[in-house]
Amino acid sequence: MTIVATTQDRKQLRRLAERIRSRRTTKLFLKQAVDRKLILDAIEVARWAPNHHVTEPWHFYVLGSQKIAECVELTRIVVTEIKDAKMGNFKADSAAAIPGWLVVTCSKSDDELTQREDYASCACAIQNLMLYLSEAGVATKWTTGPVTRDNRFYALLDADPDEVMVVGIIWYGYPKITPEQSRMDVSKIITETD
Ligand SMILES: Cc1cc2nc3c(=O)[nH]c(=O)nc-3n(C[C@H](O)[C@H](O)[C@H](O)COP(=O)(O)O)c2cc1C
């Protein structure tokens, strides 16, 4: 049986497709703070991601200003150690300009397949979160800079690196500049079979 989409259905599909396409990783944000309630709502929606065995492996840290300041200083230290003080100061200054910080962790598993699938679920949850915020006019950047792999970062979050892994920092805020992006021709990534 062929199910025919109504005009209204097609309009909603086009709108959804445009939302997915137009979400952009954004680096420059306005100073204006984002309402905490919107972020909590986004997290509530994010966790409806597909999740094998419904392990719910994610945890979301919504950072306040004190913790953000500590993350900025740790960024300065970590990048200075890896590169040099000039780069450390540059990265810290850029980080200090970000109005909103979320950290997403994934619970670790000794079982390799569970770990892989749990990480995949966390990535899906982050995409849900970013799309929800995008619909609300809030831009994001998922970052996995060196600070996210540093044990001192786990200590800041009071997270145990034996128990969880940091999937990323999600910076968020109202966009100052929205970059352009492109993707290769879609035919290059599709194989249709009999
Ligand atoms: C797992 C993951 C880690 C990422 N880490 C970084 C990062 O450390 N720095 C950065 O500039 N962008 C990072 N990004 C964002 C990508 O660079 C971005 O998605 C890509 O440039 C495509 O742009 P778009 O998100 O606007 O489509 C990350 C994205 C993912 C999925």
The ligand as an SDF file (V2000), in Angstrom:
LIG
                    3D

 31 33  0  0  0  0  0  0  0  0999 V2000
   32.8610   14.3640   17.7120 C   0  0  0  0  0  0  0  0  0  0  0  0
   33.0160   15.7630   17.2000 C   0  0  0  0  0  0  0  0  0  0  0  0
   34.0530   16.5420   17.6800 C   0  0  0  0  0  0  0  0  0  0  0  0
   34.2290   17.8570   17.2290 C   0  0  0  0  0  0  0  0  0  0  0  0
   35.2580   18.6050   17.7440 N   0  0  0  0  0  0  0  0  0  0  0  0
   35.4840   19.8320   17.2550 C   0  0  0  0  0  0  0  0  0  0  0  0
   36.5720   20.6050   17.7520 C   0  0  0  0  0  0  0  0  0  0  0  0
   37.2900   20.1920   18.6610 O   0  0  0  0  0  0  0  0  0  0  0  0
   36.7840   21.8170   17.2050 N   0  0  0  0  0  0  0  0  0  0  0  0
   35.9850   22.3100   16.1940 C   0  0  0  0  0  0  0  0  0  0  0  0
   36.2420   23.4110   15.7120 O   0  0  0  0  0  0  0  0  0  0  0  0
   34.9140   21.6180   15.7350 N   0  0  0  0  0  0  0  0  0  0  0  0
   34.6490   20.3980   16.2420 C   0  0  0  0  0  0  0  0  0  0  0  0
   33.5700   19.6810   15.7980 N   0  0  0  0  0  0  0  0  0  0  0  0
   32.6200   20.3040   14.8540 C   0  0  0  0  0  0  0  0  0  0  0  0
   32.9720   19.9790   13.4100 C   0  0  0  0  0  0  0  0  0  0  0  0
   34.1720   20.6260   13.0740 O   0  0  0  0  0  0  0  0  0  0  0  0
   31.8010   20.4300   12.5220 C   0  0  0  0  0  0  0  0  0  0  0  0
   30.6860   19.6080   12.7920 O   0  0  0  0  0  0  0  0  0  0  0  0
   32.1600   20.3600   11.0410 C   0  0  0  0  0  0  0  0  0  0  0  0
   33.0720   21.3820   10.7150 O   0  0  0  0  0  0  0  0  0  0  0  0
   30.9240   20.4990   10.1500 C   0  0  0  0  0  0  0  0  0  0  0  0
   30.2730   21.7350   10.4030 O   0  0  0  0  0  0  0  0  0  0  0  0
   28.7230   21.7770   10.7910 P   0  0  0  0  0  0  0  0  0  0  0  0
   28.5810   21.1590   12.1470 O   0  0  0  0  0  0  0  0  0  0  0  0
   28.3590   23.2320   10.7800 O   0  0  0  0  0  0  0  0  0  0  0  0
   27.9720   21.0090    9.7550 O   0  0  0  0  0  0  0  0  0  0  0  0
   33.3440   18.3860   16.2530 C   0  0  0  0  0  0  0  0  0  0  0  0
   32.2850   17.5880   15.7720 C   0  0  0  0  0  0  0  0  0  0  0  0
   32.1120   16.3050   16.2400 C   0  0  0  0  0  0  0  0  0  0  0  0
   30.9540   15.4750   15.7290 C   0  0  0  0  0  0  0  0  0  0  0  0
  1  2  1  0
  2  3  1  0
  2 30  2  0
  3  4  2  0
  4  5  1  0
  4 28  1  0
  5  6  2  0
  6  7  1  0
  6 13  1  0
  7  8  2  0
  7  9  1  0
  9 10  1  0
 10 11  2  0
 10 12  1  0
 12 13  2  0
 13 14  1  0
 14 15  1  0
 14 28  1  0
 15 16  1  0
 16 17  1  0
 16 18  1  0
 18 19  1  0
 18 20  1  0
 20 21  1  0
 20 22  1  0
 22 23  1  0
 23 24  1  0
 24 25  2  0
 24 26  1  0
 24 27  1  0
 28 29  2  0
 29 30  1  0
 30 31  1  0
M  END
$$$$
